[in-house]
Amino acid sequence: MKKKKRTGPPAVVETPLVKLGLALVGAVTWPLAWLPVRAGLALGAGAGRLAYALSAERRRIALGNIEMIKANGSLPADLDGEAVAREAFANLGRSVWEVLRFYHRGLDPFWNDCVVEEGREHLEAVAAESRRTGLGPVMITAHSGNWELMCHYVPVTFDLRLTVVGRLSGRPLADALIHRLRVMGGNGFAAKDGGARDMIRALKSGGALGTLIDQAIIGNHPQPLIPFLGREATTNLGPIRLARRLGAPLIMMLFRREGRRHLVTIKPVVQPRTDLAGEEALEADARQLNDWLSEFVQRHPEQWMWGHRRWKTRDRVRGGDRRSLT
């Protein structure tokens, strides 16, 4: 029997029904995009705090995560966990309003509010080298500040074409909306599942590849446990493996909010470990990224998204405890 030819990752298809849904979402949210910045951010923060109050499950996860990390000494024992969690939800609400703003009004209103706080020279050097060699960088970010800005800040500020790596949820309207948002300005998109060829093509054409690193990976291929905020967490080695396979630079960019401004921290390029081989070298790279992110969250705990199960493990999920924080 002839095997079916693999057709690649699932595409984001805008069926007539999905297009209708997008039009309705656009009509409902369009007025919100034209609010003054102060009013829009206040509305977003209020919506985030309301979500914190109404979502008992996400509130429980956020508070449990914070208390767990306080218990291991990675956050101060006297830190007000409830205040941090509530502000993290408020930050998420502000980010949603900003996303609506640049979905409807374009990207220009943001650039005066984005400032590189640390490490601009690192990405400038990487961008120049990519233009010289034709091989782009793998860029790592996390759920901090308004992380969606990375999709558009990098191409405009550093003249790097960006392909965003994302996982399709299987919900057509949500997938189409997020896809539209992330490919604004000419970005590419590669699916996390089955999109390796698209990722390689993007890097070999001199473009950057952008992806998140702070999500639990529970799937058919177990990922290693790497310390994050003092507790072992499954960590995706896929982006690191791809960078090392192609010889592409590996660099981390993190966002945090300060009022209406977005401050950007860019870490130095992660240098390959020549004293280690194979998976050990990849895990050492992942440990460096997790350490940088841990330091960032310790300095700005209210900027990170605490309401997801970052420390869940495969064994606990198999055991049926899907509510587990670990």
N, C-alpha and C positions, 0 to 999 in steps of 0.2 A: 504494500500500500504506500502510495507516494505521500511523503510528509508535507504538511502545509508550510508554505514559506512564511517566515516571521515578518510581520509588517511593521514592527517598531512600536513605540509607545502609543497609548491611546491619544487621539487628537481631541482638542477642545472644539466641539461642533456646536455651532449656534443654529439650532433648529428654529423654525418659525415660532414655536411656543417659547423657546428660550429668548429669542429676540423681543417678543412681546413682554416677557418678564423683565428684560433689561430696560426696555422703554418705560415700563411702569416704575421701576426702581429709580430710573433717571428723573422722571417727572416728580416723584415724591421728594427726592433728595436735592433737587436743583435749587430750591429756595434756600436751603441750609448752607449751600456753598457760598452764598453771597452775604452771609452775616459778617459784620466786622470781626476782626480776629479775636478781640477780647471776648466778645459775646459768643463766638463759635467755640472757643476753648472752654469757656465757662459751661456752655451747654454740653459739650462732650464730657467734661469732668463730672457734671451732674448725672449724666446718663451712666457713666462708669460706676459712680458710687451707688446709683440705684441698682445696677446689675449686681454689685457686691451684696447689697441688702437682700435682693430677691433670689439670687442663685445660691441656695444653701450648699449644694454639692461643690461648686467652685470655691466658695468661701471656705468650706471645710478643708479642701485640698491646699489652698493658699496658706491658711493659718497652720495647718499641720506641717507643711514644708518648712515654714519659717521656724516653728518651734523645734523641729527636728534638727535644723542647721544651727540654731542657737544652742541646742543641747550638746553638739559636738565641738562647740567653741569657735566655729567659723563666723558667727555673728555675736555681737555683745549680748550678754545675759539679760541686761536691762533694756534691750531694744523693745519698743512697743510694737509687737507683731501685728496687732489689729490695725494700727495707724499705717504701717508699711503696706499691708495688704490692701487696705482701702485706697491708698494713694496709687498703688500699682494699677488697680482697676480704673481709677480716675485718669491715669496716664493713658491707659488703653482707650478710654472714651475720647480723650483729646486726639489721639492718633486717628481714630475712626473719622472724626470730623475733618481732620486735615486731609485724610485720604479722599473724602468726598469733595473737598475743596479743589484738590488738584485733578480729580477725575473730571470735574465739570469745567474748571477754569484754566487747566494747564499747569505747567510747572514753574513758570516765571515768578509768581508771588513768593516762592519759598527761598530763592537763592540768597537773598539778603539776610535771611534768618538762619542760614547754615554756616557754621564756622568750624574750621579744623582747629581743635584745641591742642592736639598733640600728634606729631608724626607725619605731617604733610610730606616731608622730604622722602619718606619711605615709599609712598605710593607714586610720587612723581618719578622717582628712580625706576620703579617697576614699570610704569607706563612708558617711559623712554626706552627701557630695555625691550619691552614688548614690541614697540614700533620698529626697533632695530632688528630683532630676531624673528619677528612674525609669530611668536608664541606668547599667548596671553597668560595672566595670572589666575589662580584659583583664590577667590575672595571669600572669607568666612565672616559671618556676622551672627548675631544672636537676638533673642527676643528682648531687646532693651531699647528704651526711648521709643522713637518711631522708626522701627527697622525697615519699614517699607520705603523710606526715603533713599536707602542704598540703591534701589533699582534705578533711580533717576539722577541721584547726586553724582555717582561715579562717571557716567558717560558725559555729563555736562561739564564737570569740574576737571576731570583728568583725561578727557578725550579718549576714552576706552569704550568700545562697544561691549555691551553686557548681555549675557545670556543668563536668565534667572532659572534656577533649578527649583522645581516645586512638585508637590505630590497632589495628584488629582483626587478629589474627595468622592467622586461618583455622583455628586449632586450637580446636575447640569447647569442650573442657573448660577449657583455659587462659583463653580469652576469657570464659567464664562466671564463673570464679573471680575474675579481675581485675575484671570488671564488678560482681560482688557486693560486692567490697571497696570499690570507689570510689564506689558509690552508697549506702553505709551512711550513715545519718543524714539521708537525704532528698536527697542530691546528684543532679544530673542527669548524663547522659552524652551526648556528641556524638562521632560517628566523624570522624576526621581526613579520611577520604576520603568526600566527599559529604554531610558534615554541616553545611554552611554555614548552612542555614536554621535548624537547631537552635541553632547558635551565636548567630545574630542574635536569635532569639526569646529566648534566655536573657539576653542583654545588655539588650534593650529592655524586659524585665520587671524590671529593676533588679538582676539577679543577676550574679555574677562568672563569668568564664570562665577556667579554669586549664589551662595547657599547658606543655610542655617546649620549650626552645629549642636544646639542645646535642646534636642528632642530625644526622648527615649526611643530606642529602636527595638521593637519586639516583632520578629518575623521568622522566616524559615532559616535565615542565616544569622546565627548568634553573633552579636558584636561584643567586643571586649569591654570589661568594666574598668573605667578610668576615673580616678578621684575627681570630683567636682564639688567645691565647697565642703571639702572634708568627708565626703561620702561617695562611695563607688557608684557610678552611673554608666549605663550602656552608652557608648559613643561611636558614632558612625565614622568608620575609617575610609569610606568610599571617596570623598573629595580629596583626602590626603593621598590615598593610593593612586588616584588619577594624576595628581600633581607630580608625584614622584616618578610615576611611569613615564610621563612625557617630559620631565625635567622642567616643569612650569613653576614659577614662584608661588609660594603659599603665604598669604598675608591676611591679617585679621583687622576688621573695621567695626567699631562699636559706636552707637549713638546714645546720647542722653539729652534730656530736655532741661532747659533752664528758662522758665517763663515761656516766651514765644520762640526762643532761640533753640537751635539744635546743635549741640556741640559734638564734634566727631573726634574720636580717638583712633589712630591708626598705629598698629604695632609693627615692629620690624619684620622683615621677611623671615619665616621659620626656615632655618638652615637644615639641610638633611644631616642626619646623624651618621657619620662615617664609622663610628665605633660600634655600631649595632647593625644587624642585618634583618631583612625580612620583616615579619610582623612586629618584632621588637622595636625596630626603627620607626615604624608607623605609629605604634602606641606611644613612643616617646614624643613624637610630633603632636599627637592628640593630647598628651599630658601637658605640653606647653600651652596649647590653645585653651585647655580647660583651666590651667593655672591663671592665665591672663584674664579669662572671663570671671573666675572666682574673685580675683582682686578687684575687678570692676564692680561686681555685685556687692562686695563687702563695702566699697566706698559709696555706692549709690543703690542701696537695696530696694528703694521704692521705684526704681527705673526698670526692674526686671519683672517679667511676667511669672508670678509665683503660682498662678492658678492652673498649672498643668502638671501631670504626674511625671516629673523629670526623673525620679528615682525608682520607677517601677521596674521590675525584673521579669524575665521570661518565666522563671519557676513559679513566681507568685501568681502570674496571670494564668498559667496552666492549672494551678491549684484552685482556680475559680474566684480568687479574691481580686476582681477587677477594680475594686474601689481602693486598693492598697496604694499607699504613697511610696512603698519601697518595692 
